[in-house]
Amino acid sequence: MREKIVVTGAAGFIGSNLCKMLLQQGYLVIAVDNLLAGTLENLPQGVEFKKIDVCEPDFSRYVEGAAAVFHLAARNCLDDCAKNPVDTARINVMGTANVLQACVTYKVPHVIYSDTSAEYEGIETFPSQVDQVKPMSIYACSKRSGALIAEGFKNYYGLNVSTVRYFNVYGPAQDWRRVIPPVMSAFTIKLLQGQRPFIYGTGEKRRDFIHVDDINRFHLKLLREREIQGGTYNLGSGKDYSILEVFEKIENEIQSGIGPIFKPELPGEAFRTLADISETLKTGWEPKVSLEDGIRAFIAYTKDRLARG
């Protein structure tokens, strides 16, 4: 009998890639999403899709019998969160509490809470260590609140919760529909369409990019290895690149001959992200997809998607 795994936020970027990997490994996957940000086209064939908001009381029945729940559902666009703070708290805090309560009710053995490197927004010491956080934005504070709720469930109810803190994840199905898309999508799509992409600021901001396949390889490891469960892990590459360097790497592959348009800095963005992955490396995991290989694969994926309309 196949083990049942529940993934919330399954129709989003990381969630849909995780569902695909879980299916390939033979799991029964229950894909939960309210489709506020995710899309059905992201979901791989073979999942059991449930359209429901994680805040709804009826959500709890879907975790019954699950071996694990990956909780990725969240409002995560910085600008969107700033404009909708109450709904951000509803989804990212109350939604998390509802998921965790359901897991307690149905005695789910393991919950993986998806956190964010935005927890380190106010920290100026690099690389960022898991025990030093200073969230500043509405989004980051809502995710910190969710993480604290998870700690409460761990300490009070004995729920086995692991926390994974994502840095700048990229790869297939990355959300390009935002008002301000992630840089990898924004640069690639614009250049392939013969348009000049935007760089906000001077391009000197630095980011730690990690491919979604590397993220999900750690998810699988965490799912299977009981001895590493219950901790908090940074998921990044341990290397950072300037936004301008990333643009140049993408342009070198596409060879469009097009330069960027520099626009004013966006408010609330950290100047740098860089993960301390020393504890994550101790589990036996390491990032395998180089930025150059990841960019080439992402350009090929984006070309195919644009060709299909």
C-alpha positions as CSV (number, residue, x, y, z in Angstrom):
1,M,0.0,0.0,0.0
2,R,1.4,3.4,-1.0
3,E,2.2,5.9,1.8
4,K,-0.1,9.0,1.7
5,I,1.6,12.4,1.6
6,V,-0.4,15.6,1.8
7,V,1.1,18.8,0.1
8,T,-0.6,22.1,0.8
9,G,0.1,24.9,-1.7
10,A,0.5,22.0,-4.2
11,A,-0.4,24.0,-7.3
12,G,2.4,26.6,-6.7
13,F,6.0,26.5,-7.8
14,I,7.8,24.4,-5.2
15,G,4.7,22.4,-4.3
16,S,4.0,21.2,-7.8
17,N,7.6,20.2,-8.3
18,L,7.5,18.4,-5.0
19,C,4.3,16.5,-6.0
20,K,6.0,15.4,-9.2
21,M,9.0,14.0,-7.3
22,L,6.8,12.3,-4.7
23,L,4.8,10.6,-7.5
24,Q,8.0,9.4,-9.1
25,Q,9.0,7.8,-5.8
26,G,5.7,5.9,-5.6
27,Y,3.8,7.9,-3.0
28,L,0.1,8.6,-3.0
29,V,-0.1,12.4,-3.2
30,I,-3.0,14.5,-1.9
31,A,-2.5,17.9,-3.5
32,V,-4.3,20.7,-1.6
33,D,-4.6,24.3,-3.0
34,N,-7.2,27.1,-3.1
35,L,-5.8,28.2,-6.5
36,L,-5.4,31.8,-5.2
37,A,-1.9,31.8,-6.6
38,G,-1.3,28.3,-7.9
39,T,-2.7,26.9,-11.2
40,L,-4.1,23.5,-12.2
41,E,-1.7,23.3,-15.1
42,N,1.2,23.1,-12.6
43,L,-0.1,19.9,-11.1
44,P,1.3,16.6,-12.5
45,Q,-1.1,13.9,-13.5
46,G,-1.6,11.3,-10.8
47,V,-2.2,13.5,-7.7
48,E,-5.5,13.6,-5.9
49,F,-6.4,17.3,-6.1
50,K,-8.5,18.9,-3.4
51,K,-9.5,22.5,-3.9
52,I,-9.8,24.0,-0.4
53,D,-8.3,26.8,1.7
54,V,-6.1,25.6,4.5
55,C,-8.0,27.9,6.9
56,E,-11.3,26.0,6.4
57,P,-12.3,23.6,9.2
58,D,-13.1,20.9,6.6
59,F,-9.4,20.8,5.6
60,S,-8.6,18.5,8.5
61,R,-10.2,15.4,7.0
62,Y,-7.7,15.3,4.2
63,V,-4.7,14.6,6.5
64,E,-6.3,11.5,8.0
65,G,-4.0,8.5,7.4
66,A,-1.1,10.6,6.1
67,A,2.5,9.6,6.7
68,A,3.5,13.3,6.4
69,V,2.2,16.7,5.6
70,F,4.3,19.3,3.6
71,H,2.8,22.7,4.5
72,L,3.8,25.1,1.7
73,A,0.6,27.0,1.3
74,A,1.2,30.7,2.0
75,R,0.7,34.2,0.7
76,N,4.3,35.0,-0.3
77,C,4.6,38.0,-2.6
78,L,6.2,40.8,-0.5
79,D,4.1,43.6,-2.2
80,D,0.9,41.6,-2.0
81,C,1.5,40.8,1.7
82,A,2.2,44.5,2.5
83,K,-1.1,45.5,0.7
84,N,-3.1,42.7,2.4
85,P,-1.7,42.3,5.9
86,V,-4.9,40.9,7.5
87,D,-5.4,38.2,4.9
88,T,-1.7,37.5,5.0
89,A,-2.0,36.8,8.7
90,R,-5.1,34.7,8.1
91,I,-3.4,32.4,5.5
92,N,0.2,32.3,6.9
93,V,-0.6,32.2,10.6
94,M,-4.1,30.9,11.1
95,G,-3.8,28.6,8.1
96,T,-0.7,27.1,9.6
97,A,-2.3,26.6,13.0
98,N,-5.3,24.9,11.3
99,V,-3.0,22.5,9.4
100,L,-1.0,21.7,12.6
101,Q,-4.2,21.2,14.6
102,A,-5.4,18.8,11.9
103,C,-2.2,16.9,12.2
104,V,-2.5,16.6,15.9
105,T,-6.1,15.4,15.6
106,Y,-5.2,12.7,13.1
107,K,-1.8,11.8,14.7
108,V,0.2,12.6,11.6
109,P,3.8,11.4,12.3
110,H,5.6,14.3,10.6
111,V,4.9,17.8,9.4
112,I,7.3,19.8,7.3
113,Y,6.8,23.6,7.6
114,S,8.1,25.7,4.7
115,D,9.8,28.8,6.0
116,T,11.7,31.6,4.3
117,S,15.1,33.3,4.2
118,A,13.1,36.5,4.7
119,E,13.4,35.7,8.4
120,Y,16.9,37.1,8.1
121,E,15.9,40.5,6.5
122,G,17.3,42.6,9.4
123,I,20.4,40.5,10.0
124,E,23.7,41.9,8.6
125,T,26.0,39.0,9.5
126,F,26.5,36.5,6.7
127,P,26.1,33.7,6.1
128,S,22.7,33.6,7.8
129,Q,22.4,31.1,10.7
130,V,19.2,29.5,11.7
131,D,19.2,30.8,15.3
132,Q,19.6,34.4,14.3
133,V,16.5,35.9,12.8
134,K,15.1,39.4,12.4
135,P,12.0,39.6,10.2
136,M,11.0,43.1,9.1
137,S,8.3,42.8,6.3
138,I,4.7,41.8,6.8
139,Y,5.5,38.6,4.8
140,A,8.5,37.7,6.9
141,C,6.8,38.5,10.2
142,S,3.8,36.3,9.2
143,K,6.1,33.4,8.4
144,R,8.0,33.9,11.7
145,S,4.6,33.8,13.4
146,G,3.8,30.5,11.6
147,A,7.2,29.1,12.7
148,L,6.5,30.0,16.3
149,I,3.1,28.4,16.2
150,A,4.8,25.3,14.8
151,E,7.3,25.4,17.7
152,G,4.3,25.6,20.1
153,F,2.7,22.5,18.6
154,K,6.0,20.7,18.8
155,N,6.6,21.6,22.5
156,Y,3.0,21.4,23.8
157,Y,1.5,18.6,21.7
158,G,4.7,16.7,20.9
159,L,4.0,17.1,17.1
160,N,7.1,16.1,15.0
161,V,7.7,19.3,13.0
162,S,10.7,20.0,10.8
163,T,11.3,23.5,9.4
164,V,12.9,24.2,6.1
165,R,14.0,27.8,5.3
166,Y,14.1,28.4,1.6
167,F,16.5,30.9,0.0
168,N,16.0,32.1,-3.6
169,V,14.5,29.0,-5.3
170,Y,14.2,28.8,-9.1
171,G,13.2,26.3,-11.7
172,P,10.2,25.0,-13.7
173,A,6.8,26.4,-12.9
174,Q,8.2,29.5,-11.0
175,D,5.5,32.1,-10.7
176,W,6.0,34.6,-13.5
177,R,2.5,36.2,-13.2
178,R,3.3,38.4,-10.2
179,V,3.4,42.2,-10.7
180,I,7.1,41.9,-10.0
181,P,8.2,38.4,-10.9
182,P,11.2,36.6,-9.5
183,V,14.4,37.7,-11.3
184,M,15.1,34.4,-13.0
185,S,11.6,34.3,-14.6
186,A,11.6,38.1,-15.3
187,F,14.9,38.1,-17.1
188,T,14.5,35.0,-19.1
189,I,11.0,35.7,-20.4
190,K,11.7,39.3,-21.3
191,L,15.0,38.4,-23.1
192,L,13.3,35.5,-25.0
193,Q,10.6,37.9,-26.1
194,G,13.1,40.5,-27.3
195,Q,12.3,42.9,-24.5
196,R,14.5,44.7,-22.0
197,P,14.0,43.4,-18.4
198,F,14.0,45.6,-15.4
199,I,16.7,45.6,-12.7
200,Y,15.6,47.4,-9.5
201,G,18.5,49.4,-8.1
202,T,22.1,49.1,-9.4
203,G,22.1,45.3,-9.7
204,E,24.5,44.9,-6.8
205,K,22.1,43.1,-4.5
206,R,23.2,39.6,-3.9
207,R,21.1,36.4,-3.7
208,D,21.7,32.8,-2.8
209,F,20.0,30.8,-5.6
210,I,19.0,27.2,-5.2
211,H,17.4,25.0,-7.8
212,V,14.0,23.5,-6.9
213,D,15.2,20.0,-7.6
214,D,17.9,20.4,-4.8
215,I,15.2,21.7,-2.5
216,N,13.0,18.7,-3.1
217,R,15.8,16.2,-2.8
218,F,16.2,17.4,0.7
219,H,12.4,17.2,1.3
220,L,12.6,13.5,0.3
221,K,15.6,12.9,2.6
222,L,13.7,14.6,5.5
223,L,10.7,12.5,4.8
224,R,12.6,9.2,5.0
225,E,15.2,9.7,7.6
226,R,13.7,9.9,11.1
227,E,17.0,10.9,12.8
228,I,17.2,14.3,11.0
229,Q,13.6,15.2,11.6
230,G,12.5,17.9,14.0
231,G,15.2,20.5,13.2
232,T,15.4,23.8,11.3
233,Y,17.4,23.8,8.1
234,N,18.6,26.4,5.7
235,L,18.1,25.4,2.1
236,G,20.4,27.5,-0.2
237,S,23.5,26.9,-2.2
238,G,25.9,28.6,0.3
239,K,27.0,30.9,-2.6
240,D,25.6,34.3,-3.6
241,Y,25.6,36.2,-6.9
242,S,24.7,39.8,-7.7
243,I,21.5,40.4,-9.7
244,L,23.7,41.8,-12.5
245,E,25.8,38.7,-12.6
246,V,22.6,36.6,-12.9
247,F,21.4,38.8,-15.8
248,E,24.8,38.4,-17.5
249,K,24.7,34.6,-17.1
250,I,21.2,34.4,-18.7
251,E,22.0,36.8,-21.5
252,N,25.2,34.9,-22.3
253,E,23.0,31.8,-22.9
254,I,20.3,33.6,-24.8
255,Q,22.5,36.0,-26.8
256,S,19.7,38.5,-27.3
257,G,22.0,41.5,-27.4
258,I,19.5,43.3,-25.1
259,G,20.5,45.3,-22.0
260,P,18.4,45.8,-18.9
261,I,16.5,48.9,-17.8
262,F,17.5,50.1,-14.3
263,K,14.7,51.3,-12.1
264,P,14.5,52.6,-8.5
265,E,15.1,50.2,-5.7
266,L,12.1,48.3,-4.4
267,P,11.2,49.1,-0.8
268,G,11.7,46.4,1.9
269,E,14.1,44.1,0.0
270,A,17.2,42.8,1.8
271,F,20.5,43.7,0.1
272,R,21.9,40.2,0.5
273,T,20.9,36.6,1.1
274,L,23.4,33.9,1.8
275,A,22.7,30.7,3.6
276,D,24.8,29.0,6.3
277,I,24.1,25.4,5.1
278,S,26.6,23.7,7.5
279,E,23.9,21.9,9.5
280,T,22.1,20.9,6.4
281,L,25.2,19.5,4.9
282,K,25.7,17.3,8.0
283,T,22.6,15.3,6.9
284,G,24.4,14.1,3.8
285,W,22.6,16.4,1.5
286,E,24.3,18.9,-0.8
287,P,23.2,21.1,-3.7
288,K,24.0,19.5,-7.0
289,V,22.6,21.8,-9.6
290,S,25.1,24.6,-10.5
291,L,23.7,28.0,-11.3
292,E,24.9,27.7,-14.9
293,D,23.3,24.3,-15.4
294,G,20.1,25.5,-13.7
295,I,19.9,28.6,-15.9
296,R,20.4,26.5,-19.1
297,A,17.6,24.1,-18.1
298,F,15.3,27.0,-17.1
299,I,15.8,28.8,-20.4
300,A,15.0,25.6,-22.3
301,Y,11.8,25.1,-20.1
302,T,10.8,28.7,-20.6
303,K,11.3,28.5,-24.4
304,D,9.0,25.5,-24.5
305,R,6.4,27.1,-22.3
306,L,6.4,30.3,-24.4
307,A,6.1,28.2,-27.6
308,R,3.0,26.4,-26.2
309,G,1.5,29.8,-25.3
